[in-house]
Amino acid sequence: MSTLLTAHALHVETAFWPLFNSLSFTLKKGDRIGLIGHNGCGKSTLLQVLDGTLAPTSGSVSLAGQCLMARVEQHLPEALHTQSLLQALHTQSLLQAVLAPLPADAREAQRWLAERLLAQMGFTPAVMEQQTATLSGGQHTRLLLARALIRQPDLLLLDEPGNHLDLPTLLWLESFLQTWQGSFVLVSHDNTLLDAVTNASWILRDQTLHSFALPCSAARQALQEQDESAALRHKAEQKEIDRVSASARRLATWGRVYDNEDLARKAKQMEKQVARLKDEQTELSVGPPWRLVLQGDALPADRLLEMDTLPVSPAPGQPSLFTTGVARLRSGDRVAIMGRNGGGKSSLLRLLWQQMNNASPLPGLRLHPRLHPGYYDQTLAQLPDEASLLEALTPFAPSADTRKRALIAAGFGWARHSQKVSTLSGGERSRLLFVGLSLARYSLLLLDEPTNHLDMEGKAALAQTLRDYPGGVLLVSHDRQLISESCNRFWLIDSAGLTEWHSLEEVYARLQAVAPAPDSRLALQSTPAGADDDEEALLARLIDLEQWLADDMARKPKHQKPSLQAQWQEEIARLLNQLT
């Protein structure tokens, strides 16, 4: 198995502390790695180091000569916000850099692949011409994935690609990664996705990398068992340290009382032994720096808000995406707003938030006069980039002392309080916004994709705190586990507008029936129209299929894909018939 990438003694130092130290590993063909860890531990930074975007403080990364690597970022680059989708796929920095060595006429020949990729991800020709600034978060994520896949890389670095994706597209992503023949490193907090597509796990913790040849759930269990074993060793070692320390103190006391140099000398020897034992003692993991808790108030009223024929548009002055019927929310309701990307879920929350801060809300919206709402924006734009951490929390709590205590409790030490928000990772920025929301007691929470940057422990804590939340909650999320564990009502936005459903399974069935997940095998394996008539294309396809079949059969039985093998064998037989 050929080596694609080698990292040696990687060390990254920040202004406040080292993110990781002496990381050494190799990535080989066939590796399907899940990279997990607490928010702010350095996962995204590690991917940036691997693809050369960020230079490490020390250490080196070596890429195999024939290996093509691409990274799917968390956020859409600022330069693309004024370009159409097809223009974005033909920028100098990405596609053009790959196609530059080819003749000019060969570049235009690849346009079909860009269009096919976008179509497979649910973009219509009309949407392809839209400005990227008008797209939803899920559409941005699919665009970033298309930008990486069009290069047909050998190694993919995916930084939380499931963020913002609706259920059909998330299932598409899962299917694509299962069937894709390249290697990848996937940063994600989606346990279900990681278990379905990975064959190994890296857990970044305590500035080091714990590697397991296991999918996510099994790897986390193995690390937990290691932690339990380490805790037992630490306890036994501490017991021995305490015993020797007590003996050293007794001997030192006897040496002074009886003026005995031998006893004093033995006491000093035992003190040195104690110091050595402490140096060699098993280290325990620090664990997550913060636990998410949201406080709220319940208003004694039968409704917090009521909508009646309220038009919802993506931006002021644009045509409405849908018009609501009659919908009400009261204290204790935890409503999941569901639907496909681009349907208007986030637009509805933004509209409600704007109207709640408007002295004269729209006629189709009625609000409780004492309503105190809080808003989690999926773009995290509520936190100004140039503000310090302490300043960013001012709208949530005027008292500086209160804000300082909250930051320290959330794992942001006092030395970081002057740090700029723009320097935070996505996970740390999300944590900071949740810290702000926890400082105020809101009667209504508007949460737009709150789990996008939360680690697995954070998502479990969010589900628990929402279950106990006394006020009302409007939740836009595609996280299946969070919705099922925390919500008691369901609003679906589709072609019929906004409708209420009482069964989560029925909502999922409708979402999949309306727009089934596209076939990922077509994304990069199909050929342009008319190419099937070309004998060379058929032969190239046959060679690829035979190679994929051989590679998959060479894997361990538990990692093989029998269904795919059967499909490949059927297509091989069909192609052989065509060629003979």
C-alpha positions as CSV (number, residue, x, y, z in Angstrom):
1,M,0.0,0.0,0.0
2,S,1.6,3.2,-1.2
3,T,2.2,6.2,1.2
4,L,0.4,9.4,0.3
5,L,1.6,11.7,3.0
6,T,4.1,11.7,5.9
7,A,4.1,14.0,8.9
8,H,7.1,14.2,11.2
9,A,7.2,15.8,14.7
10,L,4.5,18.5,14.0
11,H,4.4,21.2,16.6
12,V,2.0,24.2,16.4
13,E,2.4,27.0,19.0
14,T,-0.3,29.7,19.5
15,A,0.1,33.0,21.4
16,F,-1.5,31.3,24.4
17,W,-0.4,27.6,24.4
18,P,0.7,24.8,22.1
19,L,-2.1,23.1,20.2
20,F,-0.2,19.9,19.6
21,N,3.3,18.5,20.1
22,S,5.5,16.0,18.2
23,L,2.7,14.5,16.0
24,S,4.1,11.9,13.6
25,F,2.1,9.7,11.3
26,T,1.6,8.5,7.7
27,L,-1.4,8.4,5.4
28,K,-1.6,5.5,3.0
29,K,-3.9,4.6,0.1
30,G,-7.1,3.2,1.4
31,D,-7.0,5.1,4.7
32,R,-10.3,6.5,5.8
33,I,-9.6,8.4,8.9
34,G,-12.0,10.1,11.3
35,L,-10.4,13.0,13.2
36,I,-12.2,13.9,16.4
37,G,-11.6,15.9,19.5
38,H,-12.9,18.6,21.8
39,N,-13.6,22.1,20.4
40,G,-10.5,24.2,20.1
41,C,-8.1,21.2,20.3
42,G,-6.6,21.9,16.9
43,K,-8.4,19.6,14.4
44,S,-8.9,22.3,11.7
45,T,-5.4,23.6,12.3
46,L,-4.0,20.2,11.7
47,L,-5.8,20.0,8.3
48,Q,-4.4,23.4,7.4
49,V,-0.9,22.3,8.2
50,L,-1.3,19.1,6.1
51,D,-2.4,21.0,3.0
52,G,0.2,23.7,3.4
53,T,-2.2,26.6,4.2
54,L,-0.5,27.0,7.6
55,A,3.2,26.4,8.4
56,P,3.9,24.5,11.6
57,T,6.1,26.0,14.3
58,S,8.3,23.0,13.8
59,G,8.2,19.6,12.0
60,S,7.5,18.8,8.4
61,V,4.8,17.4,6.0
62,S,5.8,15.4,2.9
63,L,3.4,14.7,0.1
64,A,4.0,11.9,-2.4
65,G,4.9,13.1,-5.8
66,Q,1.9,11.8,-7.6
67,C,-0.6,12.5,-4.8
68,L,-3.2,15.2,-5.5
69,M,-4.7,16.6,-2.2
70,A,-7.8,18.8,-1.8
71,R,-9.3,20.3,1.4
72,V,-13.0,21.1,2.0
73,E,-13.1,24.2,4.2
74,Q,-15.6,24.9,7.0
75,H,-16.6,28.2,5.5
76,L,-17.0,29.6,2.0
77,P,-13.9,31.8,1.0
78,E,-14.7,35.5,1.1
79,A,-13.6,35.9,-2.6
80,L,-16.4,33.7,-3.8
81,H,-19.3,35.6,-2.3
82,T,-19.7,37.7,-5.4
83,Q,-19.3,34.9,-8.0
84,S,-21.8,32.6,-9.6
85,L,-21.4,28.9,-8.8
86,L,-19.9,28.0,-12.2
87,Q,-17.6,30.9,-11.9
88,A,-16.5,29.8,-8.5
89,L,-15.6,26.4,-9.9
90,H,-13.3,28.0,-12.5
91,T,-11.2,30.3,-10.3
92,Q,-7.5,30.6,-10.8
93,S,-6.7,29.3,-7.3
94,L,-8.5,26.0,-7.7
95,L,-9.7,24.5,-11.0
96,Q,-7.5,26.7,-13.2
97,A,-4.4,25.7,-11.3
98,V,-5.2,22.0,-12.0
99,L,-6.0,22.6,-15.7
100,A,-3.2,25.1,-16.4
101,P,-0.7,22.4,-17.8
102,L,-3.4,21.2,-20.2
103,P,-4.2,22.8,-23.6
104,A,-6.7,25.6,-23.4
105,D,-9.4,23.6,-25.3
106,A,-9.0,20.8,-22.7
107,R,-10.1,23.2,-19.9
108,E,-13.5,23.8,-21.4
109,A,-13.9,20.1,-21.9
110,Q,-14.1,19.7,-18.1
111,R,-17.0,22.1,-17.8
112,W,-19.4,19.1,-18.1
113,L,-17.9,17.6,-14.9
114,A,-18.5,20.8,-13.0
115,E,-22.1,20.9,-14.1
116,R,-22.6,17.2,-13.4
117,L,-21.2,17.6,-9.9
118,L,-23.4,20.6,-9.1
119,A,-26.4,18.8,-10.5
120,Q,-25.7,15.7,-8.4
121,M,-25.6,17.9,-5.3
122,G,-29.1,19.3,-6.1
123,F,-28.3,22.5,-7.9
124,T,-30.6,23.4,-10.8
125,P,-29.2,25.4,-13.8
126,A,-31.0,28.5,-12.5
127,V,-29.4,28.2,-9.0
128,M,-26.0,27.7,-10.6
129,E,-26.1,31.3,-11.9
130,Q,-27.1,32.8,-8.5
131,Q,-24.7,34.8,-6.5
132,T,-23.2,32.6,-3.8
133,A,-24.1,35.3,-1.1
134,T,-27.8,34.3,-1.6
135,L,-27.2,30.6,-0.9
136,S,-28.0,28.8,2.4
137,G,-25.4,27.3,4.7
138,G,-26.1,23.9,3.3
139,Q,-25.7,25.0,-0.3
140,H,-22.4,26.7,0.7
141,T,-21.1,23.4,2.1
142,R,-22.1,21.5,-1.1
143,L,-20.3,24.1,-3.2
144,L,-17.1,23.7,-1.2
145,L,-17.3,19.9,-1.7
146,A,-17.8,20.3,-5.4
147,R,-14.8,22.6,-5.6
148,A,-12.7,19.9,-4.0
149,L,-14.1,17.0,-6.0
150,I,-13.7,18.6,-9.4
151,R,-10.0,18.2,-9.0
152,Q,-10.5,14.4,-8.6
153,P,-8.0,14.2,-5.7
154,D,-6.3,11.1,-4.2
155,L,-6.5,12.5,-0.7
156,L,-9.4,14.5,0.6
157,L,-9.2,16.6,3.8
158,L,-12.8,17.3,4.9
159,D,-13.3,19.9,7.7
160,E,-16.8,19.2,9.1
161,P,-18.5,18.7,5.7
162,G,-21.8,17.6,7.3
163,N,-22.3,21.1,8.8
164,H,-25.5,22.8,7.4
165,L,-26.4,19.8,5.2
166,D,-30.0,18.6,5.1
167,L,-30.9,15.0,5.6
168,P,-31.0,13.9,1.9
169,T,-27.7,15.6,1.2
170,L,-26.1,14.2,4.4
171,L,-27.2,10.7,3.2
172,W,-25.7,11.6,-0.2
173,L,-22.4,12.5,1.5
174,E,-22.4,9.3,3.5
175,S,-23.0,7.3,0.3
176,F,-20.3,9.2,-1.6
177,L,-17.7,8.6,1.1
178,Q,-18.6,4.9,1.4
179,T,-18.1,4.4,-2.3
180,W,-15.3,6.8,-3.1
181,Q,-12.1,5.1,-4.0
182,G,-9.7,7.7,-2.6
183,S,-8.4,8.3,0.9
184,F,-9.6,10.9,3.3
185,V,-9.3,12.5,6.7
186,L,-12.7,13.5,8.0
187,V,-13.2,16.0,10.8
188,S,-16.7,15.6,12.2
189,H,-18.7,15.4,15.3
190,D,-21.4,13.3,13.7
191,N,-20.9,9.9,15.3
192,T,-23.3,8.2,12.9
193,L,-21.5,9.5,9.8
194,L,-18.1,8.6,11.1
195,D,-19.1,5.0,12.0
196,A,-20.5,4.6,8.5
197,V,-17.6,5.8,6.4
198,T,-14.3,5.4,8.4
199,N,-12.0,2.5,9.1
200,A,-9.7,4.2,11.6
201,S,-9.9,7.1,14.1
202,W,-7.5,9.8,15.3
203,I,-8.5,11.4,18.6
204,L,-6.7,14.7,19.2
205,R,-6.4,15.3,22.9
206,D,-4.0,16.7,25.4
207,Q,-1.7,18.0,22.6
208,T,-1.2,14.5,21.2
209,L,-2.8,12.1,18.7
210,H,-4.4,8.9,19.9
211,S,-4.7,6.5,16.9
212,F,-7.0,3.5,16.7
213,A,-7.7,1.1,13.8
214,L,-11.4,1.4,14.7
215,P,-14.4,3.5,13.6
216,C,-15.5,6.4,15.9
217,S,-17.7,4.7,18.5
218,A,-15.4,1.8,19.0
219,A,-12.4,4.1,19.2
220,R,-14.0,6.4,21.8
221,Q,-14.8,3.3,23.8
222,A,-11.2,2.1,23.6
223,L,-9.9,5.5,24.7
224,Q,-12.3,5.5,27.6
225,E,-11.1,2.1,28.7
226,Q,-7.5,3.4,28.4
227,D,-8.5,6.4,30.6
228,E,-10.1,4.1,33.2
229,S,-6.9,1.9,33.2
230,A,-4.7,5.0,33.5
231,A,-6.9,6.3,36.4
232,L,-6.3,3.0,38.3
233,R,-2.6,3.1,37.6
234,H,-2.5,6.8,38.8
235,K,-4.3,5.9,41.9
236,A,-1.9,3.0,42.7
237,E,1.1,5.2,42.0
238,Q,-0.3,8.0,44.2
239,K,-0.8,5.5,47.0
240,E,2.9,4.5,46.7
241,I,4.0,8.1,46.6
242,D,1.9,8.9,49.7
243,R,3.5,5.8,51.5
244,V,7.1,6.8,50.7
245,S,6.4,10.5,51.5
246,A,5.0,9.5,54.9
247,S,8.1,7.3,55.6
248,A,10.4,10.1,54.5
249,R,8.7,12.6,56.9
250,R,8.9,10.1,59.8
251,L,12.6,9.4,59.2
252,A,13.3,13.1,58.9
253,T,11.5,13.8,62.2
254,W,13.4,10.9,63.9
255,G,16.7,12.2,62.5
256,R,16.1,15.6,64.0
257,V,14.8,14.3,67.4
258,Y,17.6,11.8,67.9
259,D,20.3,13.8,66.0
260,N,20.8,10.7,63.8
261,E,22.6,11.4,60.4
262,D,21.8,8.0,59.0
263,L,18.1,8.5,59.4
264,A,18.3,12.1,58.0
265,R,20.3,10.7,55.0
266,K,17.7,8.0,54.4
267,A,14.9,10.6,54.6
268,K,16.6,12.7,51.9
269,Q,17.0,9.5,49.7
270,M,13.3,8.8,50.1
271,E,12.4,12.4,49.2
272,K,14.4,12.0,46.0
273,Q,12.5,8.7,45.3
274,V,9.2,10.6,45.8
275,A,10.3,13.2,43.3
276,R,11.2,10.5,40.8
277,L,7.9,8.7,41.3
278,K,6.0,11.9,40.7
279,D,7.9,12.5,37.5
280,E,7.1,9.0,36.3
281,Q,3.4,9.1,37.4
282,T,0.8,8.3,34.8
283,E,-0.8,11.5,33.5
284,L,-4.5,11.9,33.3
285,S,-6.5,13.6,30.6
286,V,-7.7,17.1,31.5
287,G,-11.0,16.6,29.8
288,P,-13.4,19.1,28.2
289,P,-13.0,22.6,29.5
290,W,-16.7,23.5,29.7
291,R,-20.2,22.1,30.0
292,L,-23.0,23.7,28.1
293,V,-26.0,24.9,30.2
294,L,-28.8,27.3,29.2
295,Q,-31.0,29.1,31.7
296,G,-34.4,30.3,30.7
297,D,-37.7,31.7,32.0
298,A,-41.2,30.5,31.3
299,L,-43.8,33.2,30.6
300,P,-47.3,32.4,32.1
301,A,-49.1,32.7,28.8
302,D,-50.8,30.4,26.3
303,R,-48.5,31.7,23.4
304,L,-45.2,33.4,23.0
305,L,-45.7,34.0,19.3
306,E,-48.3,33.4,16.6
307,M,-47.8,33.5,12.9
308,D,-50.7,33.8,10.4
309,T,-50.0,34.1,6.6
310,L,-46.5,35.5,7.3
311,P,-44.5,35.7,4.0
312,V,-40.8,34.6,4.4
313,S,-38.2,35.7,1.9
314,P,-34.4,35.1,2.0
315,A,-33.6,38.8,2.1
316,P,-35.6,42.1,2.1
317,G,-36.9,42.9,-1.4
318,Q,-36.7,39.4,-2.7
319,P,-39.6,37.1,-3.6
320,S,-41.0,35.1,-0.7
321,L,-40.0,31.4,-0.4
322,F,-43.2,30.4,1.3
323,T,-46.1,31.9,3.4
324,T,-46.8,30.4,6.8
325,G,-50.3,29.2,7.8
326,V,-51.4,29.6,11.4
327,A,-48.6,28.5,13.8
328,R,-48.3,29.0,17.5
329,L,-45.6,28.5,20.1
330,R,-45.9,28.5,23.9
331,S,-43.5,28.1,26.9
332,G,-42.2,24.5,27.1
333,D,-42.6,23.9,23.3
334,R,-39.4,22.7,21.7
335,V,-40.1,22.9,18.0
336,A,-37.8,21.4,15.3
337,I,-38.1,23.3,12.0
338,M,-37.2,20.8,9.3
339,G,-36.9,20.8,5.5
340,R,-34.4,20.8,2.7
341,N,-31.6,23.3,2.3
342,G,-32.7,26.5,0.7
343,G,-36.3,26.0,1.7
344,G,-36.4,28.9,4.1
345,K,-35.8,27.5,7.6
346,S,-32.9,29.9,8.5
347,S,-34.8,32.7,6.6
348,L,-37.8,32.2,9.0
349,L,-35.6,32.4,12.1
350,R,-33.8,35.6,10.8
351,L,-37.2,37.2,10.0
352,L,-38.6,36.4,13.4
353,W,-35.4,37.8,15.1
354,Q,-35.6,41.0,13.0
355,Q,-39.3,41.5,13.8
356,M,-38.7,40.8,17.5
357,N,-36.3,43.7,17.6
358,N,-38.7,45.9,15.6
359,A,-41.0,48.2,17.4
360,S,-43.8,47.5,14.8
361,P,-43.6,43.8,13.7
362,L,-45.3,42.6,10.5
363,P,-49.1,42.2,10.5
364,G,-48.8,38.4,10.2
365,L,-46.8,38.1,13.4
366,R,-48.0,38.6,17.0
367,L,-45.6,38.5,19.9
368,H,-46.0,38.3,23.7
369,P,-45.4,41.8,25.1
370,R,-42.8,40.6,27.7
371,L,-41.0,38.2,25.2
372,H,-37.2,38.1,25.8
373,P,-35.7,36.3,22.8
374,G,-32.2,34.9,22.3
375,Y,-30.7,34.0,18.9
376,Y,-28.0,31.6,17.8
377,D,-27.0,32.6,14.2
378,Q,-25.4,29.7,12.2
379,T,-22.9,32.1,10.7
380,L,-21.8,33.2,14.2
381,A,-21.9,36.8,12.8
382,Q,-23.4,38.0,16.2
383,L,-19.8,38.0,17.5
384,P,-17.8,40.8,15.7
385,D,-14.5,39.6,14.3
386,E,-12.5,42.6,15.6
387,A,-14.0,42.5,19.1
388,S,-12.1,40.8,22.0
389,L,-13.7,37.9,23.8
390,L,-14.7,40.1,26.7
391,E,-16.1,42.8,24.5
392,A,-18.1,40.3,22.3
393,L,-20.1,39.2,25.4
394,T,-21.2,42.8,26.3
395,P,-24.6,42.6,24.7
396,F,-25.4,39.5,26.8
397,A,-24.1,40.8,30.2
398,P,-23.2,44.4,30.9
399,S,-21.1,43.5,34.0
400,A,-17.4,42.9,33.2
401,D,-16.9,40.7,36.2
402,T,-19.8,38.5,35.2
403,R,-18.3,38.1,31.7
404,K,-14.8,37.4,33.1
405,R,-16.1,34.6,35.3
406,A,-18.2,33.1,32.5
407,L,-15.2,33.1,30.2
408,I,-12.9,31.4,32.7
409,A,-15.6,28.8,33.5
410,A,-15.8,28.0,29.8
411,G,-12.1,27.3,29.4
412,F,-11.0,30.8,28.2
413,G,-8.3,31.8,30.7
414,W,-7.8,35.4,31.7
415,A,-4.9,35.7,29.3
416,R,-7.2,35.1,26.4
417,H,-9.9,37.7,27.3
418,S,-8.2,40.3,25.0
419,Q,-7.9,37.8,22.1
420,K,-9.8,38.7,18.9
421,V,-12.9,36.7,18.0
422,S,-11.5,36.4,14.4
423,T,-8.7,34.1,15.7
424,L,-11.0,31.5,17.2
425,S,-11.7,28.2,15.6
426,G,-15.3,27.4,14.6
427,G,-15.8,25.3,17.7
428,E,-14.4,27.9,20.0
429,R,-16.5,30.7,18.4
430,S,-19.6,28.5,18.9
431,R,-18.7,28.0,22.5
432,L,-18.3,31.7,23.0
433,L,-21.8,32.4,21.6
434,F,-23.3,29.7,23.8
435,V,-21.5,31.4,26.8
436,G,-23.3,34.6,25.9
437,L,-26.7,32.9,25.6
438,S,-26.1,31.3,29.0
439,L,-25.6,34.7,30.6
440,A,-29.1,35.9,29.9
441,R,-32.4,34.2,30.9
442,Y,-34.4,34.1,27.7
443,S,-38.0,33.2,27.4
444,L,-37.5,32.1,23.8
445,L,-34.5,30.7,22.0
446,L,-34.1,30.8,18.2
447,L,-31.3,28.2,17.4
448,D,-30.1,28.0,13.8
449,E,-27.9,24.9,13.4
450,P,-26.4,25.1,16.9
451,T,-24.6,21.7,16.6
452,N,-22.5,22.6,13.6
453,H,-19.4,23.2,15.6
454,L,-20.1,21.4,18.8
455,D,-18.1,18.4,19.8
456,M,-19.9,15.2,20.7
457,E,-19.9,16.0,24.4
458,G,-21.3,19.4,23.7
459,K,-24.1,18.0,21.6
460,A,-25.1,15.6,24.3
461,A,-25.1,18.5,26.8
462,L,-27.2,20.7,24.4
463,A,-29.8,18.0,24.1
464,Q,-30.0,17.7,27.9
465,T,-30.3,21.4,28.5
466,L,-33.0,21.8,25.9
467,R,-35.1,19.0,27.4
468,D,-35.0,20.9,30.7
469,Y,-35.5,24.4,29.2
470,P,-38.5,26.1,30.7
471,G,-39.1,28.7,27.9
472,G,-39.8,28.1,24.2
473,V,-37.4,26.9,21.6
474,L,-37.4,27.1,17.8
475,L,-34.7,24.8,16.5
476,V,-33.3,24.5,13.0
477,S,-31.1,21.5,12.8
478,H,-30.3,18.4,10.7
479,D,-28.9,16.6,13.7
480,R,-31.1,13.5,13.9
481,Q,-30.0,12.7,17.5
482,L,-30.6,16.2,18.8
483,I,-34.0,16.5,17.3
484,S,-35.2,13.1,18.5
485,E,-33.9,13.7,22.1
486,S,-34.9,17.3,22.7
487,C,-37.9,18.3,20.5
488,N,-41.6,17.6,21.2
489,R,-43.1,19.3,18.1
490,F,-42.1,19.4,14.4
491,W,-42.7,22.0,11.7
492,L,-41.9,20.9,8.1
493,I,-41.2,23.5,5.4
494,D,-41.7,22.2,1.8
495,S,-43.7,22.8,-1.3
496,A,-46.8,22.9,0.9
497,G,-45.4,25.7,3.0
498,L,-45.1,25.3,6.8
499,T,-47.1,22.4,8.2
500,E,-47.0,20.8,11.6
501,W,-46.3,17.1,12.1
502,H,-46.5,14.9,15.2
503,S,-44.3,12.0,14.0
504,L,-40.6,12.5,13.4
505,E,-40.4,9.3,11.3
506,E,-43.1,10.6,9.0
507,V,-41.2,13.9,8.5
508,Y,-38.0,12.0,7.6
509,A,-40.0,9.7,5.2
510,R,-41.5,12.8,3.5
511,L,-38.1,14.5,3.2
512,Q,-36.6,11.4,1.5
513,A,-39.6,10.8,-0.7
514,V,-39.7,14.3,-2.0
515,A,-36.0,14.5,-2.9
516,P,-34.1,11.2,-2.7
517,A,-30.4,11.4,-2.2
518,P,-28.5,11.4,-5.5
519,D,-26.4,8.5,-6.6
520,S,-22.8,9.3,-5.6
521,R,-21.3,6.8,-8.0
522,L,-22.3,9.1,-10.9
523,A,-20.5,12.1,-9.5
524,L,-17.0,11.4,-10.6
525,Q,-17.3,8.1,-12.5
526,S,-19.6,9.1,-15.3
527,T,-18.4,10.3,-18.7
528,P,-19.7,13.0,-20.9
529,A,-22.7,12.3,-23.1
530,G,-21.8,10.2,-26.1
531,A,-18.6,8.8,-24.6
532,D,-20.1,5.3,-24.3
533,D,-19.7,5.1,-28.0
534,D,-16.0,5.6,-27.7
535,E,-14.1,2.3,-27.3
536,E,-11.2,4.0,-25.5
537,A,-13.6,5.4,-22.9
538,L,-15.2,1.9,-22.4
539,L,-11.7,0.4,-21.9
540,A,-10.7,3.1,-19.5
541,R,-13.9,2.5,-17.5
542,L,-13.3,-1.3,-17.5
543,I,-9.8,-0.9,-16.2
544,D,-11.0,1.4,-13.4
545,L,-13.7,-1.0,-12.4
546,E,-11.4,-4.0,-12.3
547,Q,-8.9,-2.0,-10.2
548,W,-11.6,-0.9,-7.7
549,L,-12.8,-4.5,-7.4
550,A,-9.3,-5.8,-6.8
551,D,-8.5,-3.1,-4.2
552,D,-11.7,-3.7,-2.4
553,M,-11.3,-7.5,-2.3
554,A,-7.7,-7.0,-1.0
555,R,-9.1,-5.3,2.1
556,K,-9.9,-7.1,5.3
557,P,-13.4,-8.8,5.1
558,K,-15.0,-6.4,7.6
559,H,-14.0,-3.4,5.5
560,Q,-15.2,-4.8,2.1
561,K,-18.3,-3.7,0.4
562,P,-20.0,-6.8,-1.1
563,S,-22.9,-4.8,-2.6
564,L,-20.5,-2.5,-4.5
565,Q,-18.5,-5.5,-5.6
566,A,-21.6,-7.0,-7.1
567,Q,-22.4,-3.8,-8.9
568,W,-18.9,-3.5,-10.3
569,Q,-19.0,-7.1,-11.4
570,E,-22.3,-6.6,-13.2
571,E,-20.9,-3.4,-15.0
572,I,-17.7,-5.3,-15.9
573,A,-19.7,-8.0,-17.5
574,R,-21.9,-5.5,-19.4
575,L,-18.8,-3.6,-20.7
576,L,-17.1,-6.9,-21.8
577,N,-20.3,-7.7,-23.8
578,Q,-20.2,-4.3,-25.5
579,L,-16.5,-4.6,-26.4
580,T,-16.8,-8.1,-27.8
